[in-house]
Every structure is written in C-alpha cells, then in structure tokens.
Amino acid sequence: MPSATIPLEYDTYYHIYNRGIDGCNLYRETDDYKHFLKLY
C-alpha cells in the first residue's frame, strides 16, 4: 500500500537529504533527479 502524500506548507523550512543510507546515491538515473526537481 503506497503512503499518502503530504503537501508542503507555505513559509515553512524543510530539510531535504542529499544522500541515502550509507552514502548511497538517491538518484540512479538523471530522469529521477529531474522528476524530483519538478515535484519540488
């Protein structure tokens, strides 16, 4: 079951991690990173 999406709130700070567990890359493909930026 997929988790529910929680919308970001205006005028709020968020910490976005730039790496995965044990230093693994979060984005294996360039398209994955572009998709993240589009959502962001």
N, CA, C, O and CB atoms as a CASP TS submission, in Angstrom:
PFRMAT TS
TARGET T0000
AUTHOR 0000-0000-0000
METHOD Language model
MODEL 1
PARENT N/A
ATOM      1  N   MET     1       0.844  -1.170   0.000  1.00  0.00           N
ATOM      2  CA  MET     1       0.000   0.000   0.000  1.00  0.00           C
ATOM      3  C   MET     1       0.894   1.240   0.000  1.00  0.00           C
ATOM      4  O   MET     1       1.744   1.373   0.881  1.00  0.00           O
ATOM      5  CB  MET     1      -0.963  -0.005   1.220  1.00  0.00           C
ATOM      6  N   PRO     2       0.727   2.153  -0.967  1.00  0.00           N
ATOM      7  CA  PRO     2       1.541   3.362  -1.021  1.00  0.00           C
ATOM      8  C   PRO     2       1.185   4.316   0.115  1.00  0.00           C
ATOM      9  O   PRO     2       0.044   4.356   0.576  1.00  0.00           O
ATOM     10  CB  PRO     2       1.366   4.061  -2.369  1.00  0.00           C
ATOM     11  N   SER     3       2.172   5.076   0.556  1.00  0.00           N
ATOM     12  CA  SER     3       1.921   6.047   1.623  1.00  0.00           C
ATOM     13  C   SER     3       1.225   7.278   1.057  1.00  0.00           C
ATOM     14  O   SER     3       1.348   7.582  -0.129  1.00  0.00           O
ATOM     15  CB  SER     3       3.239   6.449   2.322  1.00  0.00           C
ATOM     16  N   ALA     4       0.506   7.970   1.902  1.00  0.00           N
ATOM     17  CA  ALA     4      -0.209   9.175   1.484  1.00  0.00           C
ATOM     18  C   ALA     4       0.782  10.313   1.270  1.00  0.00           C
ATOM     19  O   ALA     4       1.775  10.419   1.989  1.00  0.00           O
ATOM     20  CB  ALA     4      -1.277   9.575   2.533  1.00  0.00           C
ATOM     21  N   THR     5       0.516  11.152   0.295  1.00  0.00           N
ATOM     22  CA  THR     5       1.358  12.315   0.019  1.00  0.00           C
ATOM     23  C   THR     5       0.929  13.449   0.934  1.00  0.00           C
ATOM     24  O   THR     5      -0.256  13.771   1.025  1.00  0.00           O
ATOM     25  CB  THR     5       1.265  12.742  -1.480  1.00  0.00           C
ATOM     26  N   ILE     6       1.894  14.049   1.607  1.00  0.00           N
ATOM     27  CA  ILE     6       1.608  15.171   2.493  1.00  0.00           C
ATOM     28  C   ILE     6       2.075  16.439   1.785  1.00  0.00           C
ATOM     29  O   ILE     6       3.257  16.558   1.461  1.00  0.00           O
ATOM     30  CB  ILE     6       2.311  14.999   3.894  1.00  0.00           C
ATOM     31  N   PRO     7       1.171  17.392   1.538  1.00  0.00           N
ATOM     32  CA  PRO     7       1.566  18.608   0.824  1.00  0.00           C
ATOM     33  C   PRO     7       2.516  19.468   1.658  1.00  0.00           C
ATOM     34  O   PRO     7       2.424  19.499   2.885  1.00  0.00           O
ATOM     35  CB  PRO     7       0.328  19.421   0.442  1.00  0.00           C
ATOM     36  N   LEU     8       3.421  20.158   0.984  1.00  0.00           N
ATOM     37  CA  LEU     8       4.321  21.079   1.658  1.00  0.00           C
ATOM     38  C   LEU     8       3.555  22.345   2.025  1.00  0.00           C
ATOM     39  O   LEU     8       2.659  22.769   1.296  1.00  0.00           O
ATOM     40  CB  LEU     8       5.546  21.412   0.769  1.00  0.00           C
ATOM     41  N   GLU     9       3.910  22.937   3.146  1.00  0.00           N
ATOM     42  CA  GLU     9       3.241  24.147   3.600  1.00  0.00           C
ATOM     43  C   GLU     9       4.046  25.381   3.220  1.00  0.00           C
ATOM     44  O   GLU     9       5.277  25.357   3.229  1.00  0.00           O
ATOM     45  CB  GLU     9       3.021  24.103   5.112  1.00  0.00           C
ATOM     46  N   TYR    10       3.351  26.449   2.891  1.00  0.00           N
ATOM     47  CA  TYR    10       3.974  27.717   2.534  1.00  0.00           C
ATOM     48  C   TYR    10       4.670  28.321   3.754  1.00  0.00           C
ATOM     49  O   TYR    10       4.204  28.174   4.884  1.00  0.00           O
ATOM     50  CB  TYR    10       2.924  28.699   1.967  1.00  0.00           C
ATOM     51  N   ASP    11       5.781  28.997   3.511  1.00  0.00           N
ATOM     52  CA  ASP    11       6.516  29.722   4.545  1.00  0.00           C
ATOM     53  C   ASP    11       7.020  28.807   5.663  1.00  0.00           C
ATOM     54  O   ASP    11       7.017  29.182   6.835  1.00  0.00           O
ATOM     55  CB  ASP    11       5.636  30.803   5.133  1.00  0.00           C
ATOM     56  N   THR    12       7.449  27.611   5.286  1.00  0.00           N
ATOM     57  CA  THR    12       7.957  26.612   6.224  1.00  0.00           C
ATOM     58  C   THR    12       9.291  26.094   5.706  1.00  0.00           C
ATOM     59  O   THR    12       9.479  25.964   4.496  1.00  0.00           O
ATOM     60  CB  THR    12       6.938  25.443   6.414  1.00  0.00           C
ATOM     61  N   TYR    13      10.208  25.799   6.604  1.00  0.00           N
ATOM     62  CA  TYR    13      11.505  25.254   6.230  1.00  0.00           C
ATOM     63  C   TYR    13      11.452  23.735   6.260  1.00  0.00           C
ATOM     64  O   TYR    13      10.836  23.144   7.147  1.00  0.00           O
ATOM     65  CB  TYR    13      12.610  25.776   7.165  1.00  0.00           C
ATOM     66  N   TYR    14      12.104  23.103   5.281  1.00  0.00           N
ATOM     67  CA  TYR    14      12.196  21.656   5.208  1.00  0.00           C
ATOM     68  C   TYR    14      13.645  21.264   4.992  1.00  0.00           C
ATOM     69  O   TYR    14      14.384  21.947   4.283  1.00  0.00           O
ATOM     70  CB  TYR    14      11.299  21.096   4.082  1.00  0.00           C
ATOM     71  N   HIS    15      14.044  20.177   5.596  1.00  0.00           N
ATOM     72  CA  HIS    15      15.388  19.644   5.376  1.00  0.00           C
ATOM     73  C   HIS    15      15.269  18.530   4.341  1.00  0.00           C
ATOM     74  O   HIS    15      14.550  17.553   4.551  1.00  0.00           O
ATOM     75  CB  HIS    15      16.038  19.118   6.720  1.00  0.00           C
ATOM     76  N   ILE    16      15.971  18.680   3.235  1.00  0.00           N
ATOM     77  CA  ILE    16      15.942  17.676   2.171  1.00  0.00           C
ATOM     78  C   ILE    16      17.299  16.997   2.152  1.00  0.00           C
ATOM     79  O   ILE    16      18.327  17.651   1.974  1.00  0.00           O
ATOM     80  CB  ILE    16      15.603  18.315   0.771  1.00  0.00           C
ATOM     81  N   TYR    17      17.300  15.697   2.332  1.00  0.00           N
ATOM     82  CA  TYR    17      18.546  14.942   2.372  1.00  0.00           C
ATOM     83  C   TYR    17      19.151  14.850   0.984  1.00  0.00           C
ATOM     84  O   TYR    17      18.433  14.727  -0.008  1.00  0.00           O
ATOM     85  CB  TYR    17      18.313  13.540   2.946  1.00  0.00           C
ATOM     86  N   ASN    18      20.480  14.910   0.916  1.00  0.00           N
ATOM     87  CA  ASN    18      21.138  14.860  -0.383  1.00  0.00           C
ATOM     88  C   ASN    18      21.869  13.541  -0.615  1.00  0.00           C
ATOM     89  O   ASN    18      22.629  13.415  -1.576  1.00  0.00           O
ATOM     90  CB  ASN    18      22.107  16.009  -0.510  1.00  0.00           C
ATOM     91  N   ARG    19      21.647  12.561   0.254  1.00  0.00           N
ATOM     92  CA  ARG    19      22.222  11.238   0.030  1.00  0.00           C
ATOM     93  C   ARG    19      21.411  10.201   0.778  1.00  0.00           C
ATOM     94  O   ARG    19      20.654  10.529   1.692  1.00  0.00           O
ATOM     95  CB  ARG    19      23.700  11.192   0.471  1.00  0.00           C
ATOM     96  N   GLY    20      21.569   8.969   0.392  1.00  0.00           N
ATOM     97  CA  GLY    20      20.815   7.890   1.002  1.00  0.00           C
ATOM     98  C   GLY    20      21.558   7.241   2.156  1.00  0.00           C
ATOM     99  O   GLY    20      22.600   7.727   2.594  1.00  0.00           O
ATOM    100  N   ILE    21      21.021   6.162   2.629  1.00  0.00           N
ATOM    101  CA  ILE    21      21.615   5.399   3.718  1.00  0.00           C
ATOM    102  C   ILE    21      23.006   4.921   3.313  1.00  0.00           C
ATOM    103  O   ILE    21      23.203   4.457   2.190  1.00  0.00           O
ATOM    104  CB  ILE    21      20.716   4.201   4.104  1.00  0.00           C
ATOM    105  N   ASP    22      23.959   5.033   4.214  1.00  0.00           N
ATOM    106  CA  ASP    22      25.351   4.632   3.977  1.00  0.00           C
ATOM    107  C   ASP    22      25.988   5.374   2.805  1.00  0.00           C
ATOM    108  O   ASP    22      26.898   4.851   2.163  1.00  0.00           O
ATOM    109  CB  ASP    22      25.421   3.141   3.725  1.00  0.00           C
ATOM    110  N   GLY    23      25.516   6.593   2.521  1.00  0.00           N
ATOM    111  CA  GLY    23      26.103   7.404   1.459  1.00  0.00           C
ATOM    112  C   GLY    23      25.706   6.999   0.053  1.00  0.00           C
ATOM    113  O   GLY    23      26.297   7.480  -0.914  1.00  0.00           O
ATOM    114  N   CYS    24      24.715   6.122  -0.084  1.00  0.00           N
ATOM    115  CA  CYS    24      24.260   5.710  -1.420  1.00  0.00           C
ATOM    116  C   CYS    24      23.581   6.877  -2.127  1.00  0.00           C
ATOM    117  O   CYS    24      22.957   7.725  -1.488  1.00  0.00           O
ATOM    118  CB  CYS    24      23.290   4.503  -1.324  1.00  0.00           C
ATOM    119  N   ASN    25      23.706   6.913  -3.435  1.00  0.00           N
ATOM    120  CA  ASN    25      23.040   7.949  -4.225  1.00  0.00           C
ATOM    121  C   ASN    25      21.528   7.783  -4.147  1.00  0.00           C
ATOM    122  O   ASN    25      21.013   6.665  -4.151  1.00  0.00           O
ATOM    123  CB  ASN    25      23.507   7.903  -5.693  1.00  0.00           C
ATOM    124  N   LEU    26      20.828   8.907  -4.076  1.00  0.00           N
ATOM    125  CA  LEU    26      19.370   8.869  -4.078  1.00  0.00           C
ATOM    126  C   LEU    26      18.818   8.675  -5.492  1.00  0.00           C
ATOM    127  O   LEU    26      17.768   8.061  -5.684  1.00  0.00           O
ATOM    128  CB  LEU    26      18.808  10.153  -3.467  1.00  0.00           C
ATOM    129  N   TYR    27      19.529   9.199  -6.454  1.00  0.00           N
ATOM    130  CA  TYR    27      19.040   9.183  -7.832  1.00  0.00           C
ATOM    131  C   TYR    27      20.001   8.395  -8.698  1.00  0.00           C
ATOM    132  O   TYR    27      21.134   8.819  -8.924  1.00  0.00           O
ATOM    133  CB  TYR    27      18.869  10.619  -8.380  1.00  0.00           C
ATOM    134  N   ARG    28      19.557   7.261  -9.178  1.00  0.00           N
ATOM    135  CA  ARG    28      20.410   6.425 -10.032  1.00  0.00           C
ATOM    136  C   ARG    28      20.388   6.886 -11.476  1.00  0.00           C
ATOM    137  O   ARG    28      21.341   6.667 -12.223  1.00  0.00           O
ATOM    138  CB  ARG    28      19.974   4.973  -9.955  1.00  0.00           C
ATOM    139  N   GLU    29      19.302   7.520 -11.862  1.00  0.00           N
ATOM    140  CA  GLU    29      19.132   7.999 -13.233  1.00  0.00           C
ATOM    141  C   GLU    29      18.904   9.512 -13.220  1.00  0.00           C
ATOM    142  O   GLU    29      18.309  10.044 -12.283  1.00  0.00           O
ATOM    143  CB  GLU    29      17.946   7.269 -13.932  1.00  0.00           C
ATOM    144  N   THR    30      19.370  10.191 -14.241  1.00  0.00           N
ATOM    145  CA  THR    30      19.181  11.638 -14.354  1.00  0.00           C
ATOM    146  C   THR    30      17.702  11.994 -14.366  1.00  0.00           C
ATOM    147  O   THR    30      17.303  13.013 -13.803  1.00  0.00           O
ATOM    148  CB  THR    30      19.859  12.172 -15.618  1.00  0.00           C
ATOM    149  N   ASP    31      16.891  11.163 -15.001  1.00  0.00           N
ATOM    150  CA  ASP    31      15.449  11.426 -15.056  1.00  0.00           C
ATOM    151  C   ASP    31      14.816  11.399 -13.673  1.00  0.00           C
ATOM    152  O   ASP    31      13.866  12.139 -13.418  1.00  0.00           O
ATOM    153  CB  ASP    31      14.762  10.409 -15.955  1.00  0.00           C
ATOM    154  N   ASP    32      15.325  10.558 -12.775  1.00  0.00           N
ATOM    155  CA  ASP    32      14.810  10.518 -11.404  1.00  0.00           C
ATOM    156  C   ASP    32      15.053  11.854 -10.706  1.00  0.00           C
ATOM    157  O   ASP    32      14.174  12.378 -10.023  1.00  0.00           O
ATOM    158  CB  ASP    32      15.468   9.370 -10.608  1.00  0.00           C
ATOM    159  N   TYR    33      16.249  12.392 -10.887  1.00  0.00           N
ATOM    160  CA  TYR    33      16.590  13.680 -10.276  1.00  0.00           C
ATOM    161  C   TYR    33      15.741  14.798 -10.878  1.00  0.00           C
ATOM    162  O   TYR    33      15.256  15.667 -10.154  1.00  0.00           O
ATOM    163  CB  TYR    33      18.094  13.990 -10.463  1.00  0.00           C
ATOM    164  N   LYS    34      15.562  14.780 -12.176  1.00  0.00           N
ATOM    165  CA  LYS    34      14.734  15.800 -12.835  1.00  0.00           C
ATOM    166  C   LYS    34      13.291  15.723 -12.342  1.00  0.00           C
ATOM    167  O   LYS    34      12.632  16.748 -12.164  1.00  0.00           O
ATOM    168  CB  LYS    34      14.780  15.629 -14.371  1.00  0.00           C
ATOM    169  N   HIS    35      12.811  14.512 -12.124  1.00  0.00           N
ATOM    170  CA  HIS    35      11.452  14.334 -11.613  1.00  0.00           C
ATOM    171  C   HIS    35      11.329  14.930 -10.205  1.00  0.00           C
ATOM    172  O   HIS    35      10.341  15.593  -9.890  1.00  0.00           O
ATOM    173  CB  HIS    35      11.071  12.832 -11.600  1.00  0.00           C
ATOM    174  N   PHE    36      12.327  14.690  -9.374  1.00  0.00           N
ATOM    175  CA  PHE    36      12.332  15.272  -8.028  1.00  0.00           C
ATOM    176  C   PHE    36      12.277  16.798  -8.101  1.00  0.00           C
ATOM    177  O   PHE    36      11.488  17.429  -7.397  1.00  0.00           O
ATOM    178  CB  PHE    36      13.587  14.820  -7.248  1.00  0.00           C
ATOM    179  N   LEU    37      13.111  17.383  -8.948  1.00  0.00           N
ATOM    180  CA  LEU    37      13.131  18.843  -9.064  1.00  0.00           C
ATOM    181  C   LEU    37      11.794  19.382  -9.551  1.00  0.00           C
ATOM    182  O   LEU    37      11.360  20.450  -9.119  1.00  0.00           O
ATOM    183  CB  LEU    37      14.244  19.283 -10.011  1.00  0.00           C
ATOM    184  N   LYS    38      11.142  18.656 -10.441  1.00  0.00           N
ATOM    185  CA  LYS    38       9.829  19.081 -10.928  1.00  0.00           C
ATOM    186  C   LYS    38       8.811  19.087  -9.797  1.00  0.00           C
ATOM    187  O   LYS    38       7.992  20.000  -9.691  1.00  0.00           O
ATOM    188  CB  LYS    38       9.351  18.165 -12.063  1.00  0.00           C
ATOM    189  N   LEU    39       8.867  18.059  -8.950  1.00  0.00           N
ATOM    190  CA  LEU    39       7.945  17.983  -7.824  1.00  0.00           C
ATOM    191  C   LEU    39       8.244  19.049  -6.780  1.00  0.00           C
ATOM    192  O   LEU    39       7.342  19.599  -6.148  1.00  0.00           O
ATOM    193  CB  LEU    39       8.005  16.606  -7.189  1.00  0.00           C
ATOM    194  N   TYR    40       9.534  19.327  -6.616  1.00  0.00           N
ATOM    195  CA  TYR    40       9.970  20.301  -5.624  1.00  0.00           C
ATOM    196  C   TYR    40       9.549  21.693  -6.039  1.00  0.00           C
ATOM    197  O   TYR    40       9.826  22.659  -5.329  1.00  0.00           O
ATOM    198  CB  TYR    40      11.485  20.240  -5.429  1.00  0.00           C
TER
END
